[in-house]
Amino acid sequence: MIKAKIITDKHFKLDTVDPRIFGSFIEHLGRAVYGGIYEKGSSLSDERGFRKDTLELIKEIDVPIVRYPGGNFVSAYNWEDSVGPVNERPKRAELAWQVIENNEFGLNEFMDWSKIANTSPMMAVNLGTRGIDAARNVIEYCNFKGGTYYSDLRKKHGYSDPHNIKLWCLGNEMDGPWQIGHKSADEYGALAWETGKAMRAVDPSIELVACGSSGLMMPTFGEWEATVLDHCYDTVDYLSMHTYYNNFADDSADFLANTLNMDDFIKSVIATCDYVKGKKHSKKKINISFDEWNVWYHSNEADKKLEKWTHAPHQLEDVYNLEDALLVGGMLITLLNHCDRVKIACLAQLVNVIAPIMTSGNSAWRQTIFYPYMHASRYGRGLVLNSIIDSPKYDSKNYTDVPYLESCLVWNEEERAVTIFAVNKSFTDEMTVTCDLRQFEGLKVTEHIVLTGDDLKACNTEENPEKIVPYTAKDTVCENGIVTAILPKQSWNVIRLSY
Ligand code: AHR
């Protein structure tokens, strides 16, 4: 048994969580769209072809924003291909993932689907093969009331009201040599500035995200952020961050310690944003859009063997296990503990492609990572309290002083609730955690949800979709405002309290 303590004070307010931190991502990639959220003619779909079972699971999570249509896909995307009569839409050789895109599902279908899924779009424009012109046209199509070529075209396509899309990404991972239309930081920064200027001229109410590095490992990391922001600081609101972790080394202790890397990454990008702020003597603060994050590696070998130029292949179909859920939980905690600067985040992705939700022709099911994501989205809205974690620590191959306990506290004043999210990273010991919350008079335990299991490699599959599911712990107490909980070894925990 190990012991840990969470030390906090209700006056130590970090910030209110922007609900968009619980966003996700649908790219035209693999079976995310086709066979994922959309399957025309299936008995599981509605008359428009939207998969009802997938929609139900998405609503269960409560996903506030969905990034679309890419990803790498967006960098060679012609948005015009995806609107108008379906039978007139062109089939394209999709270069990023080397598949055939038939454009049966496009921009307007996505907007219809978003409404039913109770979510808002986060749209990306193509700054790879295209630029200012396509971006100003797509925003005129989406957001202009009427009386212009593109807004009238939207009306002709059956959408009399503008879509009013508020959040736009200026391209995707433009620092990556794999990106179609890859650019240097100077080239991209200048283009982002001019594109943002034109888009804002069409609709001044939008918010814009500039591309940061595609990862901390990029050789241009740091310099890229500073140079890009030097160009476009005044027109953008957010800088993007992306990260994916893997356990190729099969070293679970080191794998779970990756939250330290994520934490460091966030701190470095914030420092760079603020460096440019200082340099420019600007009053404006650039916040973070962590718009791609997850575990991604299980499907890498299978993807190498895929036949090219097929439609909607089984691509990037990672099957997630318990340790992946623990890392995803830790990553959610890390994002929440930076909610003063991370305002947007997207679990990449949502369905079938490195996703919490999987489908077949017969059913949809929850992967292990579904649970921490759903819990954080449902119970993590409110105000994050700063806390000090007093926990035993371990060293792993790449990290030193990794606390066994990772945690975060969210106070929802309106609902008179406090939630503790916690991961016990020990594979051998359960952990007794205490937290003095006497300032919340009358505090009692509502529920202690636990996700754990004996086998770190256990997964949920179509045949066995409930191998790893949460249960309610019974022995958690709150006596005179002191919460005491036992976190099983290798577990994700949600301790819900109310007063
Ligand atoms: O999410 C999968 C891919 O990862 C995205 O298309 C790209 O932006 C990133 O490299």
Residues whose N, C-alpha, C, O or C-beta is under 5 A from the ligand:
A	BS01	AHR	G71 N72 F73 E173 A348
